[in-house]
Structure formats: structure tokens, C-alpha cells
Amino acid sequence: MDILDPTIATERENIDYVPRPKDLQGLRIGLIENTKKNSEAVLQKVAEKLKVAHGMKMDVIVHKSQRAPLKDSQVEELKGETDFAITGVGD
């Protein structure tokens, strides 16, 4: 099993991160729920707090299996409909 430690250099290819937004007002949130107990509830609570604080919108929630990567179709659900996504765990 490979473990990726983001604090050290690795042999893996570099990741091009999207620049952080200067303002959060009105951004669209995507939620990626991993089917663990309470995962969706926690994500919904975070999204609600972001709505109140920054006027964000949450229109897309993707449900994926635990320990499974997102399917291409799930990535497509998020593309163009969200400005960023939050993935959550439960338990």
C-alpha cells in the first residue's frame, strides 16, 4: 500500500492545484459523501454554515463507496456545476 505524505517530496507527478479564490461569496459547493455513518449529515452541516456565512450554494452531492475513487461519471457531475468540492468521512 502506498501512503502519500503531502509534507515531503515524492517520486509522483506534481499536482496542479487550482488557485484559491479571493472571495467565497456565492461560490457553488459540491459534496462528496463516502457512505460512512454520519458523513452526509456532517457535510450538509458544513455546507449550511458556508451558505449562511458566505452565501454559497450547494447543488451537487455525489455518493461514492468507501475507499473507492470517484468514477468518471461522478467527476462529470461536479464539473461545471461546482466551484469546489468537500469530501467527508463519517463515524
Buried (B, 14 or more C-beta within 10 A) or exposed (E): EEEEEEEEEEEEEEEEEEEEEEEBEEBBBBBBBBEEEEBBEBBBEBBEEBEEEBEBBBEBBBEBEEEEEBEEEBBEBBEEEBBBBBBBEBE
